[in-house]
Amino acid sequence: MTINIRITKRPSASRLIYCWHVQMCILFFFFLFLFLGCSRYVRVQEGKLLGSWQLDTPSKSGLIYTYNKDHTYTITLAGEKHFGGFATHGRWELTGDVLISDEEFASNTNTTARPINFPVNSEKVTIFELSDSIMVWGSNPLSGKFTLRRVKTLAP
């Protein structure tokens, strides 16, 4: 009767470290692709943004944002033509899912429009959802998300 005993060498410490690094790299890229594939990024089409959107409030007297094809916008109060005779106007641009609005001038129904000469307010909001009837946006994680409902559609 013959007994065969096989002696194997234990892997060296450097080989174990190398294998550990390879495993960590594989896990890193796996989670990176998983994160990128499940991100909240919404591809916003300018044509869907065009029109008037009312901030969703219980009183239904929220602000109305109107985005025009020429990249101008107007903010008014629902139910009134202007804020007590006053409305704000400006220019907007869309970069990915970020909407940037720069206020350029104010107008009053009793006087003509007067340029402000410099952007008074520049606001950036991230659009989380945009459909034919609803837009959800937020400016930062602390302010939360706001829902707007379409009240008028403009042709793209």
HUMOSUL-V248364 format. One record per residue. N is the residue number from 1. RES is the residue in one small letter. SS is DSSP state (a for helix, b for strand, c for the rest). OMEGA is omega in whole degrees, 0 to 359 (NA if undefined). Layout:
N,RES,SS,OMEGA + N,RES,SS,OMEGA
//
This chain:
1,m,c,182 + 2,t,c,177 + 3,i,c,178 + 4,n,c,177 + 5,i,c,182 + 6,r,c,180 + 7,i,c,178 + 8,t,c,179 + 9,k,c,175 + 10,r,c,179 + 11,p,c,181 + 12,s,c,180 + 13,a,a,180 + 14,s,a,178 + 15,r,a,178 + 16,l,a,179 + 17,i,a,178 + 18,y,a,179 + 19,c,a,179 + 20,w,a,179 + 21,h,a,179 + 22,v,a,179 + 23,q,a,180 + 24,m,a,177 + 25,c,a,179 + 26,i,a,178 + 27,l,a,180 + 28,f,a,181 + 29,f,a,176 + 30,f,a,181 + 31,f,a,176 + 32,l,a,178 + 33,f,a,177 + 34,l,a,180 + 35,f,a,181 + 36,l,a,179 + 37,g,a,183 + 38,c,c,183 + 39,s,c,183 + 40,r,c,184 + 41,y,c,178 + 42,v,c,177 + 43,r,c,184 + 44,v,c,176 + 45,q,c,182 + 46,e,a,181 + 47,g,a,179 + 48,k,a,182 + 49,l,a,185 + 50,l,c,179 + 51,g,b,181 + 52,s,b,182 + 53,w,b,180 + 54,q,b,176 + 55,l,b,185 + 56,d,c,178 + 57,t,c,180 + 58,p,c,183 + 59,s,c,182 + 60,k,c,177 + 61,s,c,183 + 62,g,c,179 + 63,l,b,175 + 64,i,b,178 + 65,y,b,178 + 66,t,b,180 + 67,y,b,183 + 68,n,c,182 + 69,k,c,181 + 70,d,c,178 + 71,h,c,171 + 72,t,b,177 + 73,y,b,176 + 74,t,b,175 + 75,i,b,177 + 76,t,b,178 + 77,l,b,181 + 78,a,c,178 + 79,g,c,178 + 80,e,c,180 + 81,k,c,180 + 82,h,c,176 + 83,f,b,181 + 84,g,c,182 + 85,g,c,186 + 86,f,b,175 + 87,a,b,177 + 88,t,b,182 + 89,h,b,178 + 90,g,b,180 + 91,r,b,179 + 92,w,b,173 + 93,e,b,183 + 94,l,b,178 + 95,t,b,184 + 96,g,c,178 + 97,d,c,181 + 98,v,b,178 + 99,l,b,181 + 100,i,b,181 + 101,s,b,177 + 102,d,b,179 + 103,e,b,183 + 104,e,b,181 + 105,f,b,180 + 106,a,b,178 + 107,s,b,180 + 108,n,b,181 + 109,t,c,181 + 110,n,c,180 + 111,t,c,177 + 112,t,c,179 + 113,a,c,179 + 114,r,b,178 + 115,p,b,178 + 116,i,c,177 + 117,n,c,174 + 118,f,c,180 + 119,p,c,179 + 120,v,c,185 + 121,n,c,174 + 122,s,b,184 + 123,e,b,175 + 124,k,b,176 + 125,v,b,176 + 126,t,b,178 + 127,i,b,182 + 128,f,b,181 + 129,e,b,177 + 130,l,b,177 + 131,s,c,179 + 132,d,c,184 + 133,s,c,185 + 134,i,b,171 + 135,m,b,177 + 136,v,b,180 + 137,w,b,176 + 138,g,b,182 + 139,s,c,175 + 140,n,c,184 + 141,p,c,183 + 142,l,c,183 + 143,s,c,179 + 144,g,c,181 + 145,k,c,180 + 146,f,b,180 + 147,t,b,174 + 148,l,b,179 + 149,r,b,181 + 150,r,b,176 + 151,v,b,179 + 152,k,b,179 + 153,t,b,174 + 154,l,c,179 + 155,a,c,181 + 156,p,c,NA
//
